[in-house]
Amino acid sequence: MRAPSAWHHDPYDTVVSCTQFLVPALAVAMLVRIVDRTGQRIPPAGDLLRAGRVLVGLVGATVAVDWIAVALRTDRAPWNATGRALIVALAVLTVGTALVAGTVRHASRVAGADDGAAQAPDWTDGVLASLADLLARFGRPGRAAAGAVGWLRRVAVGGRHGLRRHRLATAALVCGTFAAGLTLAEALGDGLGAQPAAAAATRTAVGTACLLTAVLPLGGYLRVLHLRPTRTPAPPATPRPPGRAGRRPALVCAGYAMLAGVPVAVGLRAGIGALFDYPVTGWGRLVRLIIVVALLFGSLTALTQAIRRRRHRISQALLGLPLVVLLALAGTVTYLGVRHVLPRTLPAPTGPYQVGRTAYDWTDGHRIDPLAPDPGQHRELSVWVWYPAPAGTTGAPAPYAPGHWAGMLQFGILANRLDAVRTHSIEGAPVSAGRFPLVLLEPGMGLGAPQFSTLAENLASHGYVVAGVTPTYSANRTVLHGHAVDATTRGNPRNFSQAAGDRLVPVWAADARFVARRMAAVGGPLSGHVDATHVAYLGHSFGGAASLQACHDDPRCAGAADLDGTPHGQVVTTGLTAPMMLLGTPGDCLAGTCHPADAAHREILAASTSLRAASSGPSFRYEIAGAEHFNFTDYGAYYIPRALHGLTQLGPIDGDRALVVVSAYVTAFVTAVLRGGPPPEPDRRYPEVHAVT
């Protein structure tokens, strides 16, 4: 109700807002019942206790959601030093809520006998009677005002057409007034945008609908607001045989719940769309969303009412089973949706420099793109560049996957949104003084350069310029000149084979060498800061194979690192004279430690063995215990349910830890080949890494 998207800034905004709105309203109603002394009898305690239970439930829901936020380490970076104080305050609130809940429960048992007694005049009488009593103390004008209030109480509330006889109109009037007040407060605070009148009308209507949806169930199910006249209890009627009439109350409740789901779906459409990756961009999507929410509300209500009306445990259990399944399914989907939008932060760089980032769209005018769907097109590439910035440079973190780049990952709610990933780069930050060696980064098949931001940021923080090349028509998604470009079957074959790899690897290697040449003469802020005298090539999976081939073809190559990639191309038979590092997983055929059980693994082992035998330069081979193929990418920093790690080729090693280990060894190798540092050796800080001899 507070913004077009309830999940725009804070995933818990909706819960907290509902609590902070409804708790004061119920508290005022309780206070009126306590101080009202104008009636013949003090109102029964059960009325207050029911409202108390609602208060405790709302506060308890907020407390529970906030503890979930703490457990998931949400917003841990913005909390900074205040995080511990907030957790202490939350602990105090939790203890207080538990004590109040226990007290209310005990009081409810004690007052159980009064709960079914004839009710005194309801809360509308109490409010107006208290107001009249207060006004009567201020002389003749006050008594006149009290008389007017008394008339209002007799006619407008208790008369033939009074509000008490029209509960829906009463609730709508109260909720409309309350929603208008919220809209006014928003206008005075944050503003209502370029069209304030339309925004105010829309927010008032949506706020009224949402509040009405909340108030009516409270009155109908919890009997907090007794909007009905007191009547003498009728004599007990003869029980009716079970049939259609006996089922009607449950169906009526389910029908109302379905209607109540309509304003909920409309009011929270942006938040629900963000949760479940279902943007409500048209009437068709909105109608489908309303139907799903209405069916969910109606099903839950119908099952709950049916269970309450059954006396036999067997029938209750039979009806409870689908209710449990439905609740478990809804809870699981909601949990995945929340994790889908929660922010995730990449592992922090370890070098002394801050990291800047920029991007280019370049065209190789000397090559016709063999992968393009239309013949005759020149090869176009998107290049992301990470570079050293002066220590202490401040600025907003660059978005991980801006605009169309968010389509690189297509797991839906089974992984977090890419625009929820937080980087350590600053877009357009000033370049640090000096010249910095160049590293070319090639992603794996289907991936994009942004999905290796952890490796690139760590290298840049140690004083390297990293140019990440996203292979057009091979990556699932690249963005050129603001337009999304997806993979083609020529660039990303469905049935990948050794022949397909040998056909594609020259294209990818030429991409890397073209970018290396352009980076040597790059203009703008990076002009004069790129030392391309010697170049290191780095790649993952098929990008690793392309890096080996690019190093083979480029006389400036100082070394190549292949991260779990099968070698392809001419380099397999001719080898490298420059140093190379092969970083793989346990029992990996790339490192030569596997026992191949099928033809595919025998091909990998043969290619790796041939490459190492033909190479004259030094070779470093390591495997990382617990890692699998995608632990070399930012996948390890994403949220992906552990049950799906096997399908996504993520090993049992902690995802962030794997990225830290890979970054450390890649940085050590690059430092050795470009700056003459010591060669990468086993390090006791990283016991997961084992050398392959």
C-alpha positions as CSV (number, residue, x, y, z in Angstrom):
1,M,0.0,0.0,0.0
2,R,2.9,2.3,0.5
3,A,4.6,2.1,-2.9
4,P,3.9,0.6,-6.3
5,S,6.2,-2.3,-5.4
6,A,6.1,-3.5,-1.9
7,W,9.4,-5.2,-2.4
8,H,11.2,-2.3,-4.0
9,H,13.6,-1.5,-1.1
10,D,12.8,-3.9,1.7
11,P,11.4,-7.4,1.3
12,Y,9.7,-7.1,4.7
13,D,8.1,-3.8,4.1
14,T,4.6,-5.3,3.6
15,V,4.6,-7.2,6.9
16,V,6.0,-4.4,8.9
17,S,3.6,-1.9,7.4
18,C,0.5,-4.0,8.0
19,T,1.6,-4.3,11.7
20,Q,2.3,-0.7,12.2
21,F,-1.1,0.3,10.7
22,L,-3.3,-2.3,12.3
23,V,-1.8,-2.6,15.7
24,P,-2.5,1.1,16.6
25,A,-6.0,0.9,15.3
26,L,-6.8,-2.2,17.4
27,A,-5.1,-0.7,20.4
28,V,-7.3,2.4,20.2
29,A,-10.4,0.2,20.0
30,M,-9.3,-1.8,23.0
31,L,-8.6,1.5,24.9
32,V,-12.1,2.7,24.2
33,R,-13.6,-0.5,25.5
34,I,-11.5,-0.2,28.7
35,V,-12.3,3.5,29.5
36,D,-16.0,3.3,28.5
37,R,-18.1,3.6,31.7
38,T,-21.3,4.9,30.3
39,G,-23.1,1.6,29.8
40,Q,-25.0,-0.3,32.4
41,R,-22.3,-3.0,32.5
42,I,-18.6,-3.1,31.8
43,P,-18.1,-4.7,28.4
44,P,-17.1,-8.4,28.6
45,A,-13.5,-9.1,28.7
46,G,-13.7,-11.6,25.9
47,D,-14.1,-8.7,23.4
48,L,-10.8,-7.2,24.5
49,L,-9.1,-10.6,24.6
50,R,-10.0,-11.4,21.1
51,A,-8.5,-8.1,20.0
52,G,-5.5,-8.8,22.1
53,R,-4.9,-12.1,20.4
54,V,-4.9,-10.3,17.0
55,L,-2.4,-7.8,18.3
56,V,-0.1,-10.5,19.5
57,G,-0.5,-12.4,16.3
58,L,0.4,-9.4,14.2
59,V,3.4,-8.4,16.3
60,G,4.5,-12.1,16.4
61,A,4.4,-12.3,12.6
62,T,6.6,-9.3,12.3
63,V,9.0,-10.7,14.9
64,A,9.2,-14.1,13.1
65,V,9.9,-12.5,9.8
66,D,12.6,-10.2,11.2
67,W,14.3,-13.3,12.8
68,I,14.2,-14.9,9.4
69,A,15.9,-11.8,8.0
70,V,18.6,-12.1,10.7
71,A,19.1,-15.8,10.0
72,L,19.4,-15.2,6.3
73,R,21.9,-12.3,6.9
74,T,19.7,-9.9,4.9
75,D,21.1,-6.4,4.5
76,R,24.1,-7.3,6.7
77,A,26.3,-4.7,4.8
78,P,23.9,-1.7,5.4
79,W,23.5,-2.7,9.1
80,N,27.1,-2.1,9.9
81,A,27.7,-1.5,13.6
82,T,24.0,-1.0,14.3
83,G,23.2,-4.6,13.5
84,R,24.0,-6.0,17.0
85,A,21.8,-3.3,18.6
86,L,19.0,-4.1,16.3
87,I,19.3,-7.8,17.1
88,V,19.3,-7.1,20.8
89,A,16.2,-4.9,20.4
90,L,14.5,-7.8,18.4
91,A,15.4,-10.2,21.2
92,V,13.7,-7.9,23.8
93,L,10.7,-7.6,21.6
94,T,10.5,-11.4,21.2
95,V,10.6,-12.0,25.0
96,G,8.0,-9.3,25.5
97,T,5.7,-10.8,22.8
98,A,6.0,-14.3,24.4
99,L,5.1,-12.9,27.8
100,V,2.1,-11.0,26.5
101,A,1.0,-14.1,24.5
102,G,1.1,-16.2,27.6
103,T,-0.8,-13.6,29.6
104,V,-3.5,-13.3,27.0
105,R,-3.9,-17.0,26.7
106,H,-4.3,-17.4,30.5
107,A,-6.8,-14.5,30.6
108,S,-8.8,-16.1,27.8
109,R,-9.2,-19.3,29.7
110,V,-10.3,-17.4,32.9
111,A,-12.8,-15.2,30.9
112,G,-14.1,-18.2,28.9
113,A,-17.5,-18.2,30.8
114,D,-18.1,-14.5,29.9
115,D,-17.2,-14.9,26.3
116,G,-20.6,-16.5,25.4
117,A,-22.7,-14.1,27.5
118,A,-25.1,-11.6,26.0
119,Q,-23.0,-8.7,24.6
120,A,-23.2,-5.2,25.8
121,P,-23.6,-2.4,23.2
122,D,-20.8,-2.8,20.7
123,W,-17.7,-0.8,20.1
124,T,-19.5,1.9,18.0
125,D,-21.7,2.7,21.0
126,G,-18.7,2.8,23.2
127,V,-16.8,5.2,21.0
128,L,-19.7,7.6,20.6
129,A,-20.8,7.3,24.2
130,S,-17.4,8.1,25.5
131,L,-17.1,11.1,23.2
132,A,-20.5,12.4,24.3
133,D,-19.5,12.0,28.0
134,L,-16.3,13.9,27.4
135,L,-18.0,16.8,25.5
136,A,-20.7,17.2,28.2
137,R,-18.0,18.4,30.6
138,F,-17.5,21.6,28.7
139,G,-20.5,23.7,29.6
140,R,-23.5,24.5,27.4
141,P,-21.6,24.2,24.1
142,G,-20.3,20.9,25.2
143,R,-23.7,19.6,26.2
144,A,-25.1,20.7,22.8
145,A,-22.3,18.8,21.1
146,A,-22.9,15.8,23.3
147,G,-26.6,15.9,22.3
148,A,-25.6,15.9,18.6
149,V,-23.4,12.9,19.2
150,G,-26.2,11.2,21.1
151,W,-28.5,11.8,18.1
152,L,-25.8,10.4,15.8
153,R,-25.5,7.4,18.1
154,R,-29.3,6.8,18.0
155,V,-30.0,7.5,14.4
156,A,-26.8,7.1,12.3
157,V,-25.6,4.1,14.3
158,G,-28.6,2.4,15.8
159,G,-31.4,3.5,13.6
160,R,-33.2,1.6,10.9
161,H,-30.7,2.7,8.3
162,G,-27.8,3.0,10.8
163,L,-24.3,1.8,10.3
164,R,-24.8,-1.1,12.7
165,R,-27.3,-2.6,10.2
166,H,-24.9,-2.1,7.3
167,R,-21.6,-3.6,8.4
168,L,-20.0,-3.6,5.0
169,A,-20.8,0.1,4.5
170,T,-19.4,0.9,8.0
171,A,-16.2,-1.0,7.4
172,A,-15.8,0.6,3.9
173,L,-16.3,4.1,5.4
174,V,-13.7,3.5,8.1
175,C,-11.2,1.9,5.7
176,G,-11.7,4.6,3.1
177,T,-11.1,7.3,5.7
178,F,-8.0,5.5,6.9
179,A,-6.7,4.9,3.4
180,A,-7.2,8.6,2.5
181,G,-5.2,9.5,5.6
182,L,-2.3,7.2,4.5
183,T,-2.4,8.8,1.0
184,L,-2.2,12.3,2.5
185,A,0.7,11.2,4.7
186,E,2.5,9.8,1.6
187,A,1.9,13.0,-0.3
188,L,3.4,15.1,2.5
189,G,6.3,12.7,2.8
190,D,7.6,11.0,-0.4
191,G,5.3,12.7,-2.9
192,L,3.0,11.0,-5.4
193,G,4.9,11.4,-8.6
194,A,4.1,13.3,-11.8
195,Q,0.4,12.7,-11.7
196,P,-0.5,13.2,-8.0
197,A,-4.3,13.3,-8.5
198,A,-4.4,9.9,-10.3
199,A,-1.9,8.4,-7.9
200,A,-3.9,9.6,-4.9
201,A,-7.1,8.2,-6.2
202,T,-5.5,4.9,-7.0
203,R,-3.7,4.6,-3.7
204,T,-6.9,5.5,-1.8
205,A,-8.9,2.9,-3.7
206,V,-6.3,0.1,-3.3
207,G,-5.7,1.0,0.4
208,T,-9.4,0.9,1.1
209,A,-9.7,-2.5,-0.6
210,C,-6.7,-3.9,1.2
211,L,-7.8,-2.6,4.6
212,L,-11.4,-3.8,4.0
213,T,-10.0,-7.2,3.2
214,A,-8.2,-7.2,6.6
215,V,-11.0,-5.7,8.7
216,L,-13.9,-7.9,7.6
217,P,-12.2,-11.2,8.3
218,L,-11.3,-9.9,11.8
219,G,-14.9,-9.1,12.4
220,G,-16.3,-12.3,10.7
221,Y,-13.9,-14.9,12.1
222,L,-12.3,-13.4,15.2
223,R,-15.3,-11.3,16.3
224,V,-13.1,-8.4,17.2
225,L,-15.7,-5.8,15.9
226,H,-19.2,-6.8,16.9
227,L,-21.1,-4.9,14.2
228,R,-24.5,-6.4,15.1
229,P,-27.3,-5.4,17.6
230,T,-27.6,-7.4,20.8
231,R,-30.4,-10.0,20.6
232,T,-31.9,-12.3,23.1
233,P,-30.5,-15.8,22.4
234,A,-33.0,-17.9,20.5
235,P,-33.9,-21.3,21.9
236,P,-31.8,-24.1,20.5
237,A,-33.1,-25.4,17.2
238,T,-33.6,-28.9,16.1
239,P,-30.3,-30.1,14.4
240,R,-30.6,-30.2,10.6
241,P,-29.5,-33.3,8.8
242,P,-26.3,-33.0,6.9
243,G,-26.8,-31.8,3.4
244,R,-26.4,-28.8,1.1
245,A,-27.5,-26.4,3.9
246,G,-25.0,-27.8,6.3
247,R,-22.2,-27.1,3.8
248,R,-23.3,-23.6,3.0
249,P,-21.4,-21.8,5.7
250,A,-18.0,-23.3,4.7
251,L,-18.7,-22.5,1.0
252,V,-19.8,-18.9,1.9
253,C,-16.5,-18.5,3.9
254,A,-14.5,-19.9,0.9
255,G,-16.4,-17.6,-1.5
256,Y,-15.7,-14.6,0.7
257,A,-12.0,-15.6,0.9
258,M,-11.8,-15.8,-2.8
259,L,-13.3,-12.3,-3.1
260,A,-10.9,-11.1,-0.5
261,G,-8.0,-12.3,-2.6
262,V,-8.9,-10.0,-5.4
263,P,-7.8,-6.7,-3.7
264,V,-4.8,-8.5,-2.2
265,A,-3.7,-9.6,-5.7
266,V,-4.3,-6.2,-7.1
267,G,-2.7,-4.2,-4.3
268,L,0.4,-6.4,-4.1
269,R,0.7,-7.3,-7.8
270,A,4.1,-5.6,-8.1
271,G,5.5,-7.4,-5.0
272,I,4.1,-10.8,-6.0
273,G,5.4,-10.3,-9.5
274,A,8.9,-9.6,-8.1
275,L,8.8,-12.6,-5.8
276,F,7.8,-15.1,-8.4
277,D,9.5,-13.5,-11.4
278,Y,6.1,-12.8,-13.0
279,P,5.9,-9.1,-13.9
280,V,2.3,-8.1,-14.1
281,T,2.5,-6.0,-17.3
282,G,-1.0,-6.4,-18.7
283,W,-4.6,-7.2,-18.0
284,G,-4.1,-10.9,-18.9
285,R,-1.4,-11.4,-16.4
286,L,-3.3,-9.5,-13.8
287,V,-6.4,-11.7,-14.3
288,R,-4.3,-14.9,-14.0
289,L,-2.7,-13.6,-10.8
290,I,-6.1,-12.8,-9.3
291,I,-7.4,-16.3,-10.2
292,V,-4.4,-18.0,-8.6
293,V,-4.6,-15.9,-5.4
294,A,-8.4,-16.3,-5.2
295,L,-8.2,-20.1,-5.6
296,L,-5.5,-20.3,-3.0
297,F,-7.4,-18.3,-0.5
298,G,-10.7,-20.1,-1.2
299,S,-9.0,-23.6,-1.0
300,L,-7.3,-22.9,2.3
301,T,-10.5,-21.4,3.8
302,A,-12.7,-24.3,2.6
303,L,-10.4,-27.0,3.9
304,T,-10.0,-25.2,7.3
305,Q,-13.7,-24.7,7.7
306,A,-14.4,-28.3,6.7
307,I,-11.9,-29.6,9.3
308,R,-13.4,-27.5,12.0
309,R,-16.9,-28.9,11.3
310,R,-15.8,-32.6,11.5
311,R,-15.9,-34.3,14.8
312,H,-14.3,-37.6,13.9
313,R,-10.5,-37.7,13.9
314,I,-10.3,-39.9,10.8
315,S,-12.3,-37.4,8.7
316,Q,-10.2,-34.5,10.1
317,A,-7.0,-36.3,9.2
318,L,-8.3,-37.1,5.7
319,L,-9.2,-33.4,5.1
320,G,-6.0,-32.3,6.9
321,L,-3.7,-34.1,4.5
322,P,-4.6,-31.9,1.4
323,L,-4.5,-28.9,3.7
324,V,-1.0,-29.8,4.8
325,V,0.1,-30.4,1.2
326,L,-1.3,-27.1,0.1
327,L,0.3,-25.2,2.9
328,A,3.6,-26.9,2.4
329,L,3.5,-26.2,-1.3
330,A,2.5,-22.5,-0.7
331,G,5.2,-22.2,2.0
332,T,7.9,-23.7,-0.2
333,V,7.1,-21.5,-3.2
334,T,6.9,-18.4,-1.0
335,Y,10.2,-19.2,0.6
336,L,11.8,-19.7,-2.8
337,G,10.2,-16.4,-3.9
338,V,11.7,-14.5,-0.9
339,R,15.1,-16.0,-1.5
340,H,14.7,-15.1,-5.2
341,V,14.6,-11.4,-4.4
342,L,16.9,-11.3,-1.4
343,P,20.2,-9.5,-2.0
344,R,23.4,-11.6,-2.4
345,T,26.9,-10.1,-2.2
346,L,29.9,-11.5,-4.1
347,P,33.0,-12.4,-2.1
348,A,35.1,-9.3,-1.5
349,P,38.3,-8.6,-3.5
350,T,41.5,-9.1,-1.5
351,G,43.8,-6.6,-3.2
352,P,44.8,-3.1,-2.2
353,Y,43.0,-1.3,-5.0
354,Q,39.3,-0.3,-5.3
355,V,37.7,-1.7,-8.5
356,G,36.2,0.3,-11.3
357,R,34.1,-1.0,-14.2
358,T,33.2,0.0,-17.7
359,A,31.8,-1.6,-20.8
360,Y,32.2,-1.4,-24.6
361,D,30.4,-2.7,-27.7
362,W,33.0,-3.3,-30.4
363,T,32.8,-4.5,-34.0
364,D,35.6,-6.5,-35.7
365,G,35.4,-5.0,-39.2
366,H,37.9,-7.6,-40.5
367,R,35.7,-10.7,-39.7
368,I,32.4,-11.9,-40.9
369,D,30.5,-13.6,-38.1
370,P,30.1,-17.3,-38.9
371,L,27.6,-17.7,-36.0
372,A,25.2,-14.9,-36.9
373,P,21.7,-15.9,-38.1
374,D,22.0,-13.4,-41.1
375,P,25.0,-13.9,-43.4
376,G,27.4,-11.1,-44.1
377,Q,27.4,-9.5,-40.6
378,H,30.6,-8.4,-39.0
379,R,31.4,-9.9,-35.6
380,E,30.1,-7.8,-32.7
381,L,31.2,-8.3,-29.1
382,S,30.2,-6.9,-25.7
383,V,33.3,-6.3,-23.5
384,W,33.2,-5.6,-19.8
385,V,36.4,-4.2,-18.3
386,W,37.4,-4.2,-14.6
387,Y,40.3,-2.0,-13.7
388,P,42.2,-0.7,-10.6
389,A,40.8,2.4,-9.0
390,P,42.5,4.4,-6.2
391,A,42.1,3.0,-2.8
392,G,39.3,4.9,-0.9
393,T,37.3,5.6,-4.0
394,T,33.6,5.7,-3.0
395,G,30.5,5.4,-5.0
396,A,27.4,3.2,-5.5
397,P,28.2,-0.4,-6.4
398,A,27.8,-1.1,-10.1
399,P,24.8,-3.3,-10.9
400,Y,25.7,-6.9,-11.4
401,A,23.3,-7.5,-14.4
402,P,21.8,-4.2,-15.6
403,G,18.9,-4.2,-18.0
404,H,18.7,-7.1,-20.4
405,W,21.7,-8.7,-18.8
406,A,19.4,-10.0,-16.0
407,G,18.2,-12.6,-18.6
408,M,21.6,-14.5,-18.4
409,L,20.2,-16.8,-15.8
410,Q,16.8,-18.4,-16.5
411,F,16.2,-20.5,-13.4
412,G,13.1,-18.6,-12.3
413,I,12.5,-18.7,-8.5
414,L,14.9,-21.6,-8.2
415,A,17.7,-19.0,-8.0
416,N,18.0,-15.4,-7.0
417,R,17.4,-12.6,-9.4
418,L,20.7,-11.4,-11.0
419,D,19.7,-7.8,-10.3
420,A,19.7,-8.7,-6.6
421,V,23.4,-9.6,-6.7
422,R,25.7,-6.9,-5.3
423,T,29.2,-6.3,-6.7
424,H,32.2,-4.5,-5.3
425,S,32.8,-2.5,-8.5
426,I,32.1,1.2,-9.0
427,E,30.8,2.1,-12.4
428,G,33.0,4.7,-14.1
429,A,35.4,5.1,-11.2
430,P,38.6,7.0,-11.9
431,V,41.6,4.8,-13.0
432,S,44.5,4.5,-10.6
433,A,47.8,6.0,-11.6
434,G,50.1,3.8,-13.6
435,R,50.0,1.1,-16.3
436,F,48.5,-2.3,-15.5
437,P,49.0,-5.7,-17.2
438,L,46.1,-7.0,-19.3
439,V,44.1,-10.2,-18.6
440,L,41.6,-11.6,-21.1
441,L,38.7,-13.5,-19.6
442,E,36.5,-15.9,-21.6
443,P,33.3,-17.4,-20.0
444,G,32.0,-20.9,-20.4
445,M,29.6,-22.0,-23.0
446,G,26.2,-20.2,-22.5
447,L,27.6,-17.9,-19.8
448,G,28.4,-14.2,-20.0
449,A,31.4,-12.2,-18.7
450,P,29.4,-10.7,-15.8
451,Q,29.0,-14.1,-14.3
452,F,32.7,-14.1,-13.5
453,S,32.7,-10.8,-11.7
454,T,34.2,-12.3,-8.5
455,L,37.4,-13.5,-10.4
456,A,37.6,-10.2,-12.4
457,E,37.1,-8.0,-9.4
458,N,39.8,-9.8,-7.4
459,L,42.3,-9.5,-10.3
460,A,41.5,-5.8,-10.7
461,S,42.0,-5.2,-7.0
462,H,45.5,-6.6,-7.4
463,G,46.4,-4.2,-10.2
464,Y,45.3,-5.9,-13.4
465,V,43.0,-4.7,-16.2
466,V,40.6,-7.5,-16.9
467,A,38.6,-7.6,-20.2
468,G,35.7,-10.0,-20.2
469,V,34.5,-11.1,-23.6
470,T,30.9,-12.4,-23.9
471,P,30.8,-14.6,-27.0
472,T,27.9,-13.4,-29.2
473,Y,25.4,-16.1,-30.2
474,S,27.1,-18.6,-27.9
475,A,26.1,-17.0,-24.6
476,N,22.5,-17.5,-23.5
477,R,22.2,-13.7,-23.4
478,T,24.4,-10.8,-24.4
479,V,23.5,-7.2,-24.8
480,L,24.7,-5.1,-27.8
481,H,23.9,-1.4,-28.1
482,G,21.1,-1.8,-25.6
483,H,19.4,-4.8,-27.3
484,A,19.3,-8.3,-26.0
485,V,20.9,-11.0,-28.3
486,D,20.3,-14.7,-27.5
487,A,22.2,-17.8,-28.5
488,T,21.8,-19.6,-31.8
489,T,22.1,-23.3,-32.6
490,R,25.3,-22.6,-34.6
491,G,26.9,-20.7,-31.7
492,N,25.6,-23.0,-28.9
493,P,24.9,-26.5,-30.3
494,R,22.5,-28.6,-28.3
495,N,24.5,-31.8,-28.8
496,F,28.0,-30.5,-28.2
497,S,30.7,-32.7,-29.6
498,Q,34.5,-32.7,-30.2
499,A,33.8,-31.6,-33.8
500,A,31.6,-28.7,-32.7
501,G,34.3,-27.6,-30.3
502,D,37.0,-27.7,-32.9
503,R,34.7,-25.6,-35.2
504,L,33.9,-23.0,-32.5
505,V,37.2,-22.6,-30.7
506,P,38.9,-20.6,-33.5
507,V,36.0,-18.1,-33.4
508,W,36.3,-17.6,-29.6
509,A,40.1,-17.4,-29.7
510,A,39.9,-14.8,-32.5
511,D,37.4,-12.8,-30.2
512,A,39.9,-12.8,-27.4
513,R,42.8,-11.7,-29.6
514,F,40.7,-8.9,-31.2
515,V,39.8,-7.5,-27.8
516,A,43.4,-7.7,-26.7
517,R,44.4,-5.6,-29.7
518,R,41.6,-3.1,-29.0
519,M,42.5,-2.8,-25.3
520,A,46.1,-2.0,-26.2
521,A,44.9,1.2,-28.0
522,V,41.8,1.9,-25.9
523,G,40.8,5.5,-25.5
524,G,38.9,7.4,-22.8
525,P,39.8,7.2,-19.1
526,L,41.8,3.9,-19.6
527,S,44.0,5.5,-22.3
528,G,47.7,5.0,-21.3
529,H,46.8,2.7,-18.4
530,V,46.7,-0.6,-20.2
531,D,50.0,-2.5,-20.6
532,A,49.3,-5.0,-23.4
533,T,53.0,-5.9,-24.0
534,H,52.2,-9.3,-22.5
535,V,48.8,-10.7,-22.1
536,A,47.4,-13.5,-19.9
537,Y,44.4,-15.5,-21.1
538,L,41.9,-17.0,-18.6
539,G,38.8,-19.0,-19.3
540,H,36.3,-21.4,-17.8
541,S,35.0,-24.6,-19.5
542,F,34.9,-23.9,-23.3
543,G,36.2,-20.5,-22.6
544,G,39.3,-22.2,-21.0
545,A,39.8,-24.1,-24.3
546,A,39.5,-20.8,-26.2
547,S,42.0,-19.2,-23.9
548,L,44.5,-22.0,-24.5
549,Q,44.0,-21.6,-28.3
550,A,44.3,-17.8,-28.1
551,C,47.5,-18.1,-26.2
552,H,48.8,-20.5,-28.8
553,D,47.9,-18.0,-31.6
554,D,49.1,-14.7,-29.9
555,P,52.9,-14.2,-29.6
556,R,52.3,-11.7,-26.7
557,C,50.7,-14.4,-24.6
558,A,52.5,-14.8,-21.2
559,G,50.4,-17.7,-20.0
560,A,46.9,-19.2,-20.1
561,A,44.7,-20.6,-17.3
562,D,42.0,-23.2,-18.1
563,L,39.4,-23.6,-15.4
564,D,37.8,-27.1,-15.8
565,G,37.6,-26.9,-19.6
566,T,38.2,-29.6,-22.2
567,P,41.0,-28.6,-24.7
568,H,39.9,-28.1,-28.3
569,G,41.6,-27.0,-31.5
570,Q,45.1,-26.9,-32.9
571,V,46.7,-26.3,-29.5
572,V,45.8,-29.9,-28.5
573,T,48.4,-31.3,-30.9
574,T,51.0,-28.5,-31.0
575,G,50.9,-27.5,-27.4
576,L,52.0,-24.2,-25.7
577,T,55.4,-22.7,-25.1
578,A,54.0,-20.3,-22.5
579,P,53.1,-21.5,-19.0
580,M,49.6,-22.9,-18.4
581,M,47.5,-23.8,-15.4
582,L,44.9,-26.4,-15.5
583,L,42.5,-26.1,-12.5
584,G,39.9,-28.8,-12.2
585,T,37.8,-31.0,-9.9
586,P,38.6,-34.3,-8.2
587,G,38.9,-37.1,-10.6
588,D,38.8,-34.7,-13.5
589,C,40.0,-35.9,-16.9
590,L,41.4,-32.4,-17.6
591,A,43.9,-32.8,-14.9
592,G,44.6,-36.4,-16.0
593,T,43.4,-38.1,-12.8
594,C,40.2,-39.7,-14.1
595,H,39.3,-43.3,-15.0
596,P,37.2,-42.7,-18.1
597,A,34.0,-44.9,-18.2
598,D,32.6,-43.7,-21.6
599,A,33.7,-42.3,-24.9
600,A,33.2,-38.7,-23.9
601,H,35.6,-38.9,-20.9
602,R,38.1,-40.9,-23.0
603,E,38.1,-38.0,-25.5
604,I,38.7,-35.4,-22.7
605,L,41.6,-37.5,-21.2
606,A,43.1,-38.0,-24.7
607,A,43.0,-34.2,-25.4
608,S,44.4,-33.3,-22.1
609,T,47.2,-35.8,-22.3
610,S,48.1,-34.7,-25.9
611,L,48.1,-31.0,-24.8
612,R,50.5,-31.6,-21.9
613,A,52.7,-33.9,-24.0
614,A,53.0,-31.3,-26.8
615,S,53.6,-28.3,-24.5
616,S,57.1,-27.2,-23.8
617,G,56.2,-24.5,-21.2
618,P,55.7,-25.2,-17.5
619,S,52.4,-26.7,-16.5
620,F,50.6,-26.4,-13.2
621,R,47.8,-28.8,-12.5
622,Y,45.5,-28.6,-9.4
623,E,42.2,-30.0,-8.3
624,I,39.8,-28.5,-5.7
625,A,38.2,-30.9,-3.3
626,G,34.4,-30.6,-3.1
627,A,34.2,-28.5,-6.2
628,E,32.3,-29.2,-9.4
629,H,32.1,-27.5,-12.8
630,F,30.1,-24.4,-11.9
631,N,32.0,-23.7,-8.6
632,F,34.4,-21.7,-10.8
633,T,31.7,-19.2,-11.7
634,D,29.6,-16.8,-9.7
635,Y,27.0,-19.6,-9.4
636,G,28.6,-20.3,-6.1
637,A,27.5,-16.9,-4.8
638,Y,24.0,-17.2,-6.1
639,Y,21.2,-18.7,-4.0
640,I,20.4,-22.1,-5.5
641,P,18.6,-24.6,-3.3
642,R,21.0,-27.3,-2.1
643,A,18.7,-30.0,-3.5
644,L,19.5,-28.6,-7.0
645,H,23.2,-28.4,-6.6
646,G,23.7,-31.7,-8.4
647,L,21.6,-30.6,-11.4
648,T,23.6,-27.3,-11.6
649,Q,27.0,-29.0,-11.1
650,L,27.8,-27.3,-7.8
651,G,29.8,-29.4,-5.4
652,P,29.5,-29.8,-1.6
653,I,32.1,-27.1,-1.0
654,D,30.7,-23.7,0.2
655,G,30.1,-21.6,-2.9
656,D,31.8,-18.4,-1.6
657,R,34.7,-20.5,-0.3
658,A,35.2,-22.1,-3.7
659,L,35.3,-18.6,-5.4
660,V,37.9,-17.4,-2.8
661,V,40.1,-20.4,-3.5
662,V,39.8,-20.1,-7.3
663,S,40.5,-16.4,-7.2
664,A,43.6,-16.9,-5.1
665,Y,45.2,-19.4,-7.4
666,V,44.2,-17.5,-10.6
667,T,45.7,-14.3,-9.1
668,A,48.9,-16.2,-8.1
669,F,49.3,-17.6,-11.6
670,V,48.7,-14.3,-13.4
671,T,51.1,-12.6,-11.0
672,A,53.7,-15.3,-11.8
673,V,53.4,-14.9,-15.6
674,L,52.9,-11.2,-15.9
675,R,55.0,-9.8,-13.0
676,G,57.5,-12.5,-12.4
677,G,56.1,-13.6,-9.1
678,P,56.5,-17.0,-7.6
679,P,54.7,-19.8,-9.3
680,P,51.4,-21.0,-7.8
681,E,52.1,-23.6,-5.2
682,P,50.0,-25.5,-2.7
683,D,49.1,-23.2,0.2
684,R,48.1,-24.2,3.7
685,R,45.5,-21.5,3.7
686,Y,43.7,-23.5,1.0
687,P,43.8,-27.1,2.1
688,E,41.1,-27.9,-0.5
689,V,43.6,-27.6,-3.3
690,H,45.7,-30.6,-4.3
691,A,48.5,-30.7,-6.8
692,V,48.3,-33.3,-9.6
693,T,51.6,-34.9,-10.4
